[in-house]
Amino acid sequence: MRNDIRRLRDEAGLSQAALAEALGVSRQTVNSLETGRYDPSLPLAFAIAHHFGTTIEEIFHVDD
């Protein structure tokens, strides 16, 4: 699964640590999400979408 978390975070001017703190996860979790090594739980996916004011579908994309 691909995602746009890094782009959204960069556009918002946030560090991985700042985003992690806002989401209540570790910086390592944000890094793993951005690099595609970890797919988030549904509650975390909703929290990410809410944080960026968008939908899950706009952030996460199923690999073809």
Predicted model as a PDB file, atoms N, CA, C, CB and O in Angstrom, pLDDT in the B-factor column:
MODEL        1                                                                  
ATOM      1  N   MET A   1       0.844  -1.170   0.000  1.00 89.00           N  
ATOM      2  CA  MET A   1       0.000   0.000   0.000  1.00 89.00           C  
ATOM      3  C   MET A   1       0.893   1.238   0.000  1.00 89.00           C  
ATOM      4  CB  MET A   1      -0.962  -0.005   1.218  1.00 89.00           C  
ATOM      5  O   MET A   1       1.821   1.350   0.801  1.00 89.00           O  
ATOM      6  N   ARG A   2       0.601   2.157  -0.904  1.00 95.00           N  
ATOM      7  CA  ARG A   2       1.330   3.430  -0.948  1.00 95.00           C  
ATOM      8  C   ARG A   2       0.566   4.464  -0.130  1.00 95.00           C  
ATOM      9  CB  ARG A   2       1.524   3.921  -2.421  1.00 95.00           C  
ATOM     10  O   ARG A   2      -0.630   4.315   0.121  1.00 95.00           O  
ATOM     11  N   ASN A   3       1.274   5.516   0.282  1.00 97.00           N  
ATOM     12  CA  ASN A   3       0.588   6.595   0.984  1.00 97.00           C  
ATOM     13  C   ASN A   3       1.294   7.919   0.718  1.00 97.00           C  
ATOM     14  CB  ASN A   3       0.526   6.308   2.500  1.00 97.00           C  
ATOM     15  O   ASN A   3       2.436   7.954   0.260  1.00 97.00           O  
ATOM     16  N   ASP A   4       0.593   8.997   1.015  1.00 97.00           N  
ATOM     17  CA  ASP A   4       1.100  10.349   0.793  1.00 97.00           C  
ATOM     18  C   ASP A   4       1.453  11.056   2.102  1.00 97.00           C  
ATOM     19  CB  ASP A   4       0.074  11.166   0.028  1.00 97.00           C  
ATOM     20  O   ASP A   4       1.451  12.285   2.161  1.00 97.00           O  
ATOM     21  N   ILE A   5       1.750  10.299   3.135  1.00 98.00           N  
ATOM     22  CA  ILE A   5       2.007  10.903   4.439  1.00 98.00           C  
ATOM     23  C   ILE A   5       3.226  11.821   4.386  1.00 98.00           C  
ATOM     24  CB  ILE A   5       2.210   9.817   5.499  1.00 98.00           C  
ATOM     25  O   ILE A   5       3.176  12.931   4.916  1.00 98.00           O  
ATOM     26  N   ARG A   6       4.303  11.389   3.768  1.00 98.00           N  
ATOM     27  CA  ARG A   6       5.508  12.226   3.720  1.00 98.00           C  
ATOM     28  C   ARG A   6       5.222  13.549   3.017  1.00 98.00           C  
ATOM     29  CB  ARG A   6       6.651  11.484   3.004  1.00 98.00           C  
ATOM     30  O   ARG A   6       5.626  14.608   3.497  1.00 98.00           O  
ATOM     31  N   ARG A   7       4.528  13.492   1.884  1.00 98.00           N  
ATOM     32  CA  ARG A   7       4.201  14.716   1.152  1.00 98.00           C  
ATOM     33  C   ARG A   7       3.347  15.645   2.004  1.00 98.00           C  
ATOM     34  CB  ARG A   7       3.473  14.382  -0.156  1.00 98.00           C  
ATOM     35  O   ARG A   7       3.617  16.842   2.090  1.00 98.00           O  
ATOM     36  N   LEU A   8       2.315  15.088   2.633  1.00 98.00           N  
ATOM     37  CA  LEU A   8       1.431  15.895   3.468  1.00 98.00           C  
ATOM     38  C   LEU A   8       2.187  16.498   4.655  1.00 98.00           C  
ATOM     39  CB  LEU A   8       0.255  15.048   3.966  1.00 98.00           C  
ATOM     40  O   LEU A   8       1.988  17.661   5.005  1.00 98.00           O  
ATOM     41  N   ARG A   9       3.045  15.701   5.257  1.00 98.00           N  
ATOM     42  CA  ARG A   9       3.836  16.180   6.393  1.00 98.00           C  
ATOM     43  C   ARG A   9       4.772  17.297   5.960  1.00 98.00           C  
ATOM     44  CB  ARG A   9       4.639  15.029   7.018  1.00 98.00           C  
ATOM     45  O   ARG A   9       4.888  18.315   6.642  1.00 98.00           O  
ATOM     46  N   ASP A  10       5.446  17.107   4.818  1.00 98.00           N  
ATOM     47  CA  ASP A  10       6.349  18.139   4.306  1.00 98.00           C  
ATOM     48  C   ASP A  10       5.596  19.423   3.996  1.00 98.00           C  
ATOM     49  CB  ASP A  10       7.073  17.643   3.055  1.00 98.00           C  
ATOM     50  O   ASP A  10       6.053  20.512   4.345  1.00 98.00           O  
ATOM     51  N   GLU A  11       4.443  19.303   3.340  1.00 97.00           N  
ATOM     52  CA  GLU A  11       3.645  20.474   2.992  1.00 97.00           C  
ATOM     53  C   GLU A  11       3.176  21.223   4.237  1.00 97.00           C  
ATOM     54  CB  GLU A  11       2.444  20.062   2.149  1.00 97.00           C  
ATOM     55  O   GLU A  11       3.025  22.444   4.217  1.00 97.00           O  
ATOM     56  N   ALA A  12       2.949  20.480   5.318  1.00 97.00           N  
ATOM     57  CA  ALA A  12       2.515  21.096   6.572  1.00 97.00           C  
ATOM     58  C   ALA A  12       3.691  21.635   7.385  1.00 97.00           C  
ATOM     59  CB  ALA A  12       1.734  20.089   7.403  1.00 97.00           C  
ATOM     60  O   ALA A  12       3.490  22.291   8.407  1.00 97.00           O  
ATOM     61  N   GLY A  13       4.912  21.363   6.937  1.00 98.00           N  
ATOM     62  CA  GLY A  13       6.096  21.838   7.640  1.00 98.00           C  
ATOM     63  C   GLY A  13       6.338  21.129   8.958  1.00 98.00           C  
ATOM     64  O   GLY A  13       6.874  21.712   9.900  1.00 98.00           O  
ATOM     65  N   LEU A  14       5.937  19.861   9.019  1.00 98.00           N  
ATOM     66  CA  LEU A  14       6.077  19.084  10.249  1.00 98.00           C  
ATOM     67  C   LEU A  14       7.259  18.127  10.164  1.00 98.00           C  
ATOM     68  CB  LEU A  14       4.793  18.306  10.538  1.00 98.00           C  
ATOM     69  O   LEU A  14       7.543  17.569   9.104  1.00 98.00           O  
ATOM     70  N   SER A  15       7.933  17.947  11.273  1.00 98.00           N  
ATOM     71  CA  SER A  15       8.941  16.889  11.356  1.00 98.00           C  
ATOM     72  C   SER A  15       8.220  15.572  11.636  1.00 98.00           C  
ATOM     73  CB  SER A  15      10.012  17.199  12.469  1.00 98.00           C  
ATOM     74  O   SER A  15       7.044  15.557  11.999  1.00 98.00           O  
ATOM     75  N   GLN A  16       8.942  14.478  11.462  1.00 98.00           N  
ATOM     76  CA  GLN A  16       8.358  13.185  11.827  1.00 98.00           C  
ATOM     77  C   GLN A  16       8.003  13.173  13.305  1.00 98.00           C  
ATOM     78  CB  GLN A  16       9.328  12.031  11.498  1.00 98.00           C  
ATOM     79  O   GLN A  16       6.963  12.640  13.690  1.00 98.00           O  
ATOM     80  N   ALA A  17       8.854  13.752  14.129  1.00 98.00           N  
ATOM     81  CA  ALA A  17       8.608  13.760  15.575  1.00 98.00           C  
ATOM     82  C   ALA A  17       7.353  14.563  15.912  1.00 98.00           C  
ATOM     83  CB  ALA A  17       9.823  14.340  16.323  1.00 98.00           C  
ATOM     84  O   ALA A  17       6.567  14.155  16.767  1.00 98.00           O  
ATOM     85  N   ALA A  18       7.163  15.692  15.252  1.00 98.00           N  
ATOM     86  CA  ALA A  18       5.979  16.522  15.526  1.00 98.00           C  
ATOM     87  C   ALA A  18       4.703  15.807  15.108  1.00 98.00           C  
ATOM     88  CB  ALA A  18       6.084  17.873  14.798  1.00 98.00           C  
ATOM     89  O   ALA A  18       3.707  15.842  15.830  1.00 98.00           O  
ATOM     90  N   LEU A  19       4.727  15.160  13.949  1.00 98.00           N  
ATOM     91  CA  LEU A  19       3.555  14.412  13.514  1.00 98.00           C  
ATOM     92  C   LEU A  19       3.288  13.249  14.457  1.00 98.00           C  
ATOM     93  CB  LEU A  19       3.739  13.903  12.080  1.00 98.00           C  
ATOM     94  O   LEU A  19       2.140  12.990  14.820  1.00 98.00           O  
ATOM     95  N   ALA A  20       4.331  12.557  14.850  1.00 98.00           N  
ATOM     96  CA  ALA A  20       4.183  11.434  15.777  1.00 98.00           C  
ATOM     97  C   ALA A  20       3.536  11.882  17.078  1.00 98.00           C  
ATOM     98  CB  ALA A  20       5.543  10.792  16.063  1.00 98.00           C  
ATOM     99  O   ALA A  20       2.637  11.217  17.591  1.00 98.00           O  
ATOM    100  N   GLU A  21       3.993  13.006  17.609  1.00 98.00           N  
ATOM    101  CA  GLU A  21       3.426  13.512  18.857  1.00 98.00           C  
ATOM    102  C   GLU A  21       1.952  13.858  18.683  1.00 98.00           C  
ATOM    103  CB  GLU A  21       4.204  14.742  19.339  1.00 98.00           C  
ATOM    104  O   GLU A  21       1.140  13.563  19.560  1.00 98.00           O  
ATOM    105  N   ALA A  22       1.604  14.475  17.569  1.00 98.00           N  
ATOM    106  CA  ALA A  22       0.211  14.841  17.316  1.00 98.00           C  
ATOM    107  C   ALA A  22      -0.688  13.611  17.193  1.00 98.00           C  
ATOM    108  CB  ALA A  22       0.112  15.681  16.050  1.00 98.00           C  
ATOM    109  O   ALA A  22      -1.865  13.656  17.550  1.00 98.00           O  
ATOM    110  N   LEU A  23      -0.125  12.514  16.687  1.00 98.00           N  
ATOM    111  CA  LEU A  23      -0.899  11.284  16.478  1.00 98.00           C  
ATOM    112  C   LEU A  23      -0.827  10.329  17.672  1.00 98.00           C  
ATOM    113  CB  LEU A  23      -0.406  10.571  15.231  1.00 98.00           C  
ATOM    114  O   LEU A  23      -1.589   9.365  17.743  1.00 98.00           O  
ATOM    115  N   GLY A  24       0.078  10.592  18.600  1.00 98.00           N  
ATOM    116  CA  GLY A  24       0.238   9.705  19.744  1.00 98.00           C  
ATOM    117  C   GLY A  24       0.952   8.411  19.424  1.00 98.00           C  
ATOM    118  O   GLY A  24       0.671   7.367  20.013  1.00 98.00           O  
ATOM    119  N   VAL A  25       1.895   8.493  18.469  1.00 98.00           N  
ATOM    120  CA  VAL A  25       2.699   7.323  18.094  1.00 98.00           C  
ATOM    121  C   VAL A  25       4.167   7.721  18.162  1.00 98.00           C  
ATOM    122  CB  VAL A  25       2.321   6.797  16.657  1.00 98.00           C  
ATOM    123  O   VAL A  25       4.481   8.881  18.427  1.00 98.00           O  
ATOM    124  N   SER A  26       5.059   6.786  17.929  1.00 98.00           N  
ATOM    125  CA  SER A  26       6.489   7.088  17.947  1.00 98.00           C  
ATOM    126  C   SER A  26       6.932   7.648  16.594  1.00 98.00           C  
ATOM    127  CB  SER A  26       7.306   5.824  18.301  1.00 98.00           C  
ATOM    128  O   SER A  26       6.266   7.464  15.575  1.00 98.00           O  
ATOM    129  N   ARG A  27       8.073   8.334  16.616  1.00 98.00           N  
ATOM    130  CA  ARG A  27       8.649   8.825  15.362  1.00 98.00           C  
ATOM    131  C   ARG A  27       8.976   7.657  14.444  1.00 98.00           C  
ATOM    132  CB  ARG A  27       9.916   9.666  15.633  1.00 98.00           C  
ATOM    133  O   ARG A  27       8.849   7.760  13.223  1.00 98.00           O  
ATOM    134  N   GLN A  28       9.399   6.544  15.041  1.00 98.00           N  
ATOM    135  CA  GLN A  28       9.712   5.357  14.243  1.00 98.00           C  
ATOM    136  C   GLN A  28       8.475   4.841  13.515  1.00 98.00           C  
ATOM    137  CB  GLN A  28      10.296   4.253  15.133  1.00 98.00           C  
ATOM    138  O   GLN A  28       8.580   4.349  12.391  1.00 98.00           O  
ATOM    139  N   THR A  29       7.308   4.948  14.139  1.00 98.00           N  
ATOM    140  CA  THR A  29       6.070   4.531  13.472  1.00 98.00           C  
ATOM    141  C   THR A  29       5.812   5.409  12.262  1.00 98.00           C  
ATOM    142  CB  THR A  29       4.871   4.592  14.442  1.00 98.00           C  
ATOM    143  O   THR A  29       5.467   4.899  11.195  1.00 98.00           O  
ATOM    144  N   VAL A  30       5.971   6.720  12.404  1.00 98.00           N  
ATOM    145  CA  VAL A  30       5.775   7.627  11.269  1.00 98.00           C  
ATOM    146  C   VAL A  30       6.758   7.283  10.165  1.00 98.00           C  
ATOM    147  CB  VAL A  30       5.943   9.103  11.702  1.00 98.00           C  
ATOM    148  O   VAL A  30       6.382   7.236   8.993  1.00 98.00           O  
ATOM    149  N   ASN A  31       8.010   7.044  10.524  1.00 98.00           N  
ATOM    150  CA  ASN A  31       9.011   6.669   9.528  1.00 98.00           C  
ATOM    151  C   ASN A  31       8.609   5.388   8.813  1.00 98.00           C  
ATOM    152  CB  ASN A  31      10.383   6.500  10.184  1.00 98.00           C  
ATOM    153  O   ASN A  31       8.711   5.308   7.589  1.00 98.00           O  
ATOM    154  N   SER A  32       8.157   4.389   9.556  1.00 98.00           N  
ATOM    155  CA  SER A  32       7.751   3.114   8.952  1.00 98.00           C  
ATOM    156  C   SER A  32       6.537   3.274   8.050  1.00 98.00           C  
ATOM    157  CB  SER A  32       7.450   2.089  10.036  1.00 98.00           C  
ATOM    158  O   SER A  32       6.438   2.609   7.019  1.00 98.00           O  
ATOM    159  N   LEU A  33       5.618   4.146   8.426  1.00 98.00           N  
ATOM    160  CA  LEU A  33       4.466   4.426   7.577  1.00 98.00           C  
ATOM    161  C   LEU A  33       4.911   5.071   6.270  1.00 98.00           C  
ATOM    162  CB  LEU A  33       3.465   5.335   8.306  1.00 98.00           C  
ATOM    163  O   LEU A  33       4.477   4.671   5.190  1.00 98.00           O  
ATOM    164  N   GLU A  34       5.774   6.064   6.376  1.00 97.00           N  
ATOM    165  CA  GLU A  34       6.220   6.794   5.189  1.00 97.00           C  
ATOM    166  C   GLU A  34       7.000   5.919   4.228  1.00 97.00           C  
ATOM    167  CB  GLU A  34       7.066   7.970   5.593  1.00 97.00           C  
ATOM    168  O   GLU A  34       6.910   6.102   3.014  1.00 97.00           O  
ATOM    169  N   THR A  35       7.757   4.982   4.744  1.00 96.00           N  
ATOM    170  CA  THR A  35       8.573   4.126   3.882  1.00 96.00           C  
ATOM    171  C   THR A  35       7.842   2.871   3.425  1.00 96.00           C  
ATOM    172  CB  THR A  35       9.835   3.734   4.602  1.00 96.00           C  
ATOM    173  O   THR A  35       8.395   2.062   2.680  1.00 96.00           O  
ATOM    174  N   GLY A  36       6.599   2.707   3.871  1.00 93.00           N  
ATOM    175  CA  GLY A  36       5.804   1.566   3.430  1.00 93.00           C  
ATOM    176  C   GLY A  36       6.112   0.267   4.149  1.00 93.00           C  
ATOM    177  O   GLY A  36       5.673  -0.797   3.713  1.00 93.00           O  
ATOM    178  N   ARG A  37       6.852   0.332   5.234  1.00 96.00           N  
ATOM    179  CA  ARG A  37       7.163  -0.884   5.988  1.00 96.00           C  
ATOM    180  C   ARG A  37       6.054  -1.268   6.960  1.00 96.00           C  
ATOM    181  CB  ARG A  37       8.459  -0.704   6.747  1.00 96.00           C  
ATOM    182  O   ARG A  37       6.064  -2.362   7.525  1.00 96.00           O  
ATOM    183  N   TYR A  38       5.091  -0.357   7.152  1.00 95.00           N  
ATOM    184  CA  TYR A  38       4.033  -0.592   8.130  1.00 95.00           C  
ATOM    185  C   TYR A  38       2.739   0.005   7.601  1.00 95.00           C  
ATOM    186  CB  TYR A  38       4.399   0.015   9.516  1.00 95.00           C  
ATOM    187  O   TYR A  38       2.714   1.160   7.176  1.00 95.00           O  
ATOM    188  N   ASP A  39       1.666  -0.776   7.624  1.00 94.00           N  
ATOM    189  CA  ASP A  39       0.333  -0.286   7.286  1.00 94.00           C  
ATOM    190  C   ASP A  39      -0.381   0.033   8.596  1.00 94.00           C  
ATOM    191  CB  ASP A  39      -0.475  -1.339   6.431  1.00 94.00           C  
ATOM    192  O   ASP A  39      -0.357  -0.772   9.526  1.00 94.00           O  
ATOM    193  N   PRO A  40      -1.013   1.201   8.674  1.00 96.00           N  
ATOM    194  CA  PRO A  40      -1.610   1.615   9.943  1.00 96.00           C  
ATOM    195  C   PRO A  40      -2.880   0.841  10.266  1.00 96.00           C  
ATOM    196  CB  PRO A  40      -1.912   3.095   9.914  1.00 96.00           C  
ATOM    197  O   PRO A  40      -3.535   0.293   9.380  1.00 96.00           O  
ATOM    198  N   SER A  41      -3.211   0.808  11.544  1.00 97.00           N  
ATOM    199  CA  SER A  41      -4.512   0.298  11.964  1.00 97.00           C  
ATOM    200  C   SER A  41      -5.573   1.260  11.438  1.00 97.00           C  
ATOM    201  CB  SER A  41      -4.599   0.146  13.531  1.00 97.00           C  
ATOM    202  O   SER A  41      -5.258   2.390  11.065  1.00 97.00           O  
ATOM    203  N   LEU A  42      -6.801   0.824  11.409  1.00 97.00           N  
ATOM    204  CA  LEU A  42      -7.882   1.687  10.947  1.00 97.00           C  
ATOM    205  C   LEU A  42      -8.015   2.940  11.815  1.00 97.00           C  
ATOM    206  CB  LEU A  42      -9.199   0.917  10.938  1.00 97.00           C  
ATOM    207  O   LEU A  42      -8.156   4.035  11.271  1.00 97.00           O  
ATOM    208  N   PRO A  43      -7.975   2.817  13.155  1.00 98.00           N  
ATOM    209  CA  PRO A  43      -8.046   4.041  13.967  1.00 98.00           C  
ATOM    210  C   PRO A  43      -6.900   5.017  13.676  1.00 98.00           C  
ATOM    211  CB  PRO A  43      -8.036   3.678  15.442  1.00 98.00           C  
ATOM    212  O   PRO A  43      -7.112   6.229  13.659  1.00 98.00           O  
ATOM    213  N   LEU A  44      -5.693   4.499  13.448  1.00 98.00           N  
ATOM    214  CA  LEU A  44      -4.568   5.382  13.136  1.00 98.00           C  
ATOM    215  C   LEU A  44      -4.756   6.018  11.765  1.00 98.00           C  
ATOM    216  CB  LEU A  44      -3.237   4.605  13.187  1.00 98.00           C  
ATOM    217  O   LEU A  44      -4.460   7.201  11.593  1.00 98.00           O  
ATOM    218  N   ALA A  45      -5.238   5.266  10.793  1.00 98.00           N  
ATOM    219  CA  ALA A  45      -5.492   5.820   9.463  1.00 98.00           C  
ATOM    220  C   ALA A  45      -6.510   6.959   9.547  1.00 98.00           C  
ATOM    221  CB  ALA A  45      -5.995   4.717   8.501  1.00 98.00           C  
ATOM    222  O   ALA A  45      -6.340   7.994   8.903  1.00 98.00           O  
ATOM    223  N   PHE A  46      -7.565   6.769  10.338  1.00 98.00           N  
ATOM    224  CA  PHE A  46      -8.554   7.838  10.525  1.00 98.00           C  
ATOM    225  C   PHE A  46      -7.919   9.054  11.205  1.00 98.00           C  
ATOM    226  CB  PHE A  46      -9.749   7.326  11.361  1.00 98.00           C  
ATOM    227  O   PHE A  46      -8.208  10.193  10.837  1.00 98.00           O  
ATOM    228  N   ALA A  47      -7.058   8.815  12.194  1.00 98.00           N  
ATOM    229  CA  ALA A  47      -6.397   9.917  12.897  1.00 98.00           C  
ATOM    230  C   ALA A  47      -5.489  10.704  11.950  1.00 98.00           C  
ATOM    231  CB  ALA A  47      -5.584   9.381  14.088  1.00 98.00           C  
ATOM    232  O   ALA A  47      -5.439  11.932  12.018  1.00 98.00           O  
ATOM    233  N   ILE A  48      -4.785  10.013  11.084  1.00 98.00           N  
ATOM    234  CA  ILE A  48      -3.914  10.674  10.108  1.00 98.00           C  
ATOM    235  C   ILE A  48      -4.755  11.525   9.165  1.00 98.00           C  
ATOM    236  CB  ILE A  48      -3.085   9.631   9.306  1.00 98.00           C  
ATOM    237  O   ILE A  48      -4.438  12.691   8.927  1.00 98.00           O  
ATOM    238  N   ALA A  49      -5.825  10.946   8.630  1.00 98.00           N  
ATOM    239  CA  ALA A  49      -6.702  11.681   7.719  1.00 98.00           C  
ATOM    240  C   ALA A  49      -7.296  12.906   8.409  1.00 98.00           C  
ATOM    241  CB  ALA A  49      -7.825  10.770   7.201  1.00 98.00           C  
ATOM    242  O   ALA A  49      -7.338  13.990   7.827  1.00 98.00           O  
ATOM    243  N   HIS A  50      -7.749  12.735   9.634  1.00 98.00           N  
ATOM    244  CA  HIS A  50      -8.330  13.850  10.381  1.00 98.00           C  
ATOM    245  C   HIS A  50      -7.295  14.941  10.616  1.00 98.00           C  
ATOM    246  CB  HIS A  50      -8.898  13.364  11.721  1.00 98.00           C  
ATOM    247  O   HIS A  50      -7.598  16.127  10.483  1.00 98.00           O  
ATOM    248  N   HIS A  51      -6.092  14.550  10.959  1.00 98.00           N  
ATOM    249  CA  HIS A  51      -5.023  15.518  11.220  1.00 98.00           C  
ATOM    250  C   HIS A  51      -4.769  16.395   9.994  1.00 98.00           C  
ATOM    251  CB  HIS A  51      -3.729  14.793  11.628  1.00 98.00           C  
ATOM    252  O   HIS A  51      -4.544  17.598  10.122  1.00 98.00           O  
ATOM    253  N   PHE A  52      -4.806  15.789   8.808  1.00 98.00           N  
ATOM    254  CA  PHE A  52      -4.523  16.534   7.585  1.00 98.00           C  
ATOM    255  C   PHE A  52      -5.789  17.072   6.914  1.00 98.00           C  
ATOM    256  CB  PHE A  52      -3.770  15.652   6.614  1.00 98.00           C  
ATOM    257  O   PHE A  52      -5.715  17.684   5.849  1.00 98.00           O  
ATOM    258  N   GLY A  53      -6.944  16.845   7.534  1.00 98.00           N  
ATOM    259  CA  GLY A  53      -8.194  17.389   7.004  1.00 98.00           C  
ATOM    260  C   GLY A  53      -8.599  16.806   5.672  1.00 98.00           C  
ATOM    261  O   GLY A  53      -9.094  17.515   4.795  1.00 98.00           O  
ATOM    262  N   THR A  54      -8.387  15.512   5.522  1.00 98.00           N  
ATOM    263  CA  THR A  54      -8.725  14.834   4.275  1.00 98.00           C  
ATOM    264  C   THR A  54      -9.299  13.460   4.587  1.00 98.00           C  
ATOM    265  CB  THR A  54      -7.485  14.713   3.354  1.00 98.00           C  
ATOM    266  O   THR A  54      -9.603  13.156   5.740  1.00 98.00           O  
ATOM    267  N   THR A  55      -9.447  12.638   3.570  1.00 98.00           N  
ATOM    268  CA  THR A  55     -10.008  11.301   3.760  1.00 98.00           C  
ATOM    269  C   THR A  55      -8.913  10.242   3.683  1.00 98.00           C  
ATOM    270  CB  THR A  55     -11.097  11.017   2.709  1.00 98.00           C  
ATOM    271  O   THR A  55      -7.831  10.480   3.146  1.00 98.00           O  
ATOM    272  N   ILE A  56      -9.213   9.096   4.222  1.00 97.00           N  
ATOM    273  CA  ILE A  56      -8.292   7.962   4.131  1.00 97.00           C  
ATOM    274  C   ILE A  56      -7.975   7.647   2.676  1.00 97.00           C  
ATOM    275  CB  ILE A  56      -8.886   6.723   4.825  1.00 97.00           C  
ATOM    276  O   ILE A  56      -6.826   7.373   2.328  1.00 97.00           O  
ATOM    277  N   GLU A  57      -8.995   7.689   1.832  1.00 96.00           N  
ATOM    278  CA  GLU A  57      -8.815   7.354   0.414  1.00 96.00           C  
ATOM    279  C   GLU A  57      -7.880   8.316  -0.307  1.00 96.00           C  
ATOM    280  CB  GLU A  57     -10.153   7.340  -0.287  1.00 96.00           C  
ATOM    281  O   GLU A  57      -7.247   7.947  -1.297  1.00 96.00           O  
ATOM    282  N   GLU A  58      -7.792   9.546   0.186  1.00 97.00           N  
ATOM    283  CA  GLU A  58      -6.897  10.526  -0.432  1.00 97.00           C  
ATOM    284  C   GLU A  58      -5.444  10.326   0.002  1.00 97.00           C  
ATOM    285  CB  GLU A  58      -7.349  11.940  -0.083  1.00 97.00           C  
ATOM    286  O   GLU A  58      -4.524  10.823  -0.648  1.00 97.00           O  
ATOM    287  N   ILE A  59      -5.244   9.603   1.093  1.00 97.00           N  
ATOM    288  CA  ILE A  59      -3.882   9.406   1.615  1.00 97.00           C  
ATOM    289  C   ILE A  59      -3.323   8.041   1.253  1.00 97.00           C  
ATOM    290  CB  ILE A  59      -3.867   9.576   3.126  1.00 97.00           C  
ATOM    291  O   ILE A  59      -2.156   7.925   0.879  1.00 97.00           O  
ATOM    292  N   PHE A  60      -4.153   7.002   1.362  1.00 96.00           N  
ATOM    293  CA  PHE A  60      -3.687   5.630   1.183  1.00 96.00           C  
ATOM    294  C   PHE A  60      -4.169   5.075  -0.147  1.00 96.00           C  
ATOM    295  CB  PHE A  60      -4.167   4.739   2.338  1.00 96.00           C  
ATOM    296  O   PHE A  60      -5.334   5.239  -0.510  1.00 96.00           O  
ATOM    297  N   HIS A  61      -3.265   4.414  -0.877  1.00 94.00           N  
ATOM    298  CA  HIS A  61      -3.563   3.897  -2.198  1.00 94.00           C  
ATOM    299  C   HIS A  61      -3.121   2.436  -2.299  1.00 94.00           C  
ATOM    300  CB  HIS A  61      -2.878   4.752  -3.282  1.00 94.00           C  
ATOM    301  O   HIS A  61      -1.978   2.107  -1.982  1.00 94.00           O  
ATOM    302  N   VAL A  62      -4.006   1.586  -2.730  1.00 88.00           N  
ATOM    303  CA  VAL A  62      -3.695   0.181  -2.893  1.00 88.00           C  
ATOM    304  C   VAL A  62      -2.755   0.014  -4.079  1.00 88.00           C  
ATOM    305  CB  VAL A  62      -4.983  -0.653  -3.084  1.00 88.00           C  
ATOM    306  O   VAL A  62      -2.989   0.588  -5.143  1.00 88.00           O  
ATOM    307  N   ASP A  63      -1.701  -0.761  -3.904  1.00 78.00           N  
ATOM    308  CA  ASP A  63      -0.786  -1.044  -5.009  1.00 78.00           C  
ATOM    309  C   ASP A  63      -1.518  -1.796  -6.102  1.00 78.00           C  
ATOM    310  CB  ASP A  63       0.433  -1.853  -4.523  1.00 78.00           C  
ATOM    311  O   ASP A  63      -2.329  -2.685  -5.845  1.00 78.00           O  
ATOM    312  N   ASP A  64      -1.207  -1.411  -7.330  1.00 66.00           N  
ATOM    313  CA  ASP A  64      -1.841  -2.093  -8.479  1.00 66.00           C  
ATOM    314  C   ASP A  64      -1.201  -3.426  -8.772  1.00 66.00           C  
ATOM    315  CB  ASP A  64      -1.771  -1.224  -9.720  1.00 66.00           C  
ATOM    316  O   ASP A  64      -1.616  -4.119  -9.701  1.00 66.00           O  
TER     317      ASP A  64                                                      
ENDMDL                                                                          
END                                                                             
